[in-house]
Every structure is written in C-alpha cells, then in structure tokens.
Amino acid sequence: MQSVILSIQGMHCGGCAQSIKRLLERQPGVESADVSFEAGEAHVRFDPARLSAQQLVSVLEPPGYQASVRR
C-alpha cells in the first residue's frame, strides 16, 4: 500500500468532503480516504499496482473538483 495527499479545490462544505470520500473509496485498490474540508485535502491509502495517484486525481474532475498530488 502507498499513501498520498491530494490538495482539493472546489469543496464548499463538509458534505462535499463526504462525497469525495465515498467517490475515492469506491475506486478499486483504494483502502481508505480521509477528506478534510477545512484543510482542503484528502489522505488516501491505495494499492499502486491497481491505480496511480494521477488516476485518483482524474476521478475527482467529472464532479467538478480540481485536485493535485501534494509533494
């Protein structure tokens, strides 16, 4: 497993954070996602053999969020 922090723009409330959490955790290979509206970020634990950090970013684009991998 690997961990990554995603910076997320476009969240307007705690409900957005919960939606993002559910969306990320539905992805094959994601073990957990902790999303903070206040911090504007998500801590995601995932299997890099099944998907990449960039694929996690791409998942958030269709619902209107802008995300990037925090280095």
N, C-alpha and C positions, 0 to 999 in steps of 0.2 A: 504494500500500500504506500501511497505517496500523499502528501498534503500540499495544498496550495491556498493562497489567499487571493481572492478576487475583489478588486475595487469595483463597486457597482454604482452607477449614476442612474437616476430616474425613479428611485424609490420615494414614495410620498408619505408612507405611513407604515406602521407595524404589519398591517395586512399585506402590503407589498412584500415585506420580508418573509412572511409566512408562505406566500405564493411562490416566491423564488426558492425557498427551502424545499417545498413539495416538488417543484419542477426539477431541481437538481437531483433530489433523492430518487426520482423516477428513472434516472438515466442508468443503464446497465453499467456496472462497475463502480458506482458511487456508493460508498459505505455510509457516509454521513455528511451533512451540510449544516453548519451553524451560521445563520444570517443575522446580522445586526443592522437595523435601520439607522440607529444613532451613529454607528461607525461608518456606515456605507460600504460594508464589506461582507464577504462570505468566506468562511474557513471550510474547505471541502477536502474530505479524505476519499481517495479514489484509487482504483487499480489502473496504473498506466499501461498495462497490457491490453486493457479493454477500451480505453479512451484517453484522449490527451487533455491537458489544461485548456488548450485552444478550442477544443470541441465543447468544453464546458462554457466557455465564453460565448460561442456560437449559439448555444441553446437559449441564452438569455436575450438574444437580439429580436426574434419574432414577436415576443410580447412587449417590446419597446424599451428594454433596459440596455444601457451601454456598460459593458464590463471589460476589464483588462486584468491581466495577471500582474499581481504586485510582486516586484522583485526585491 
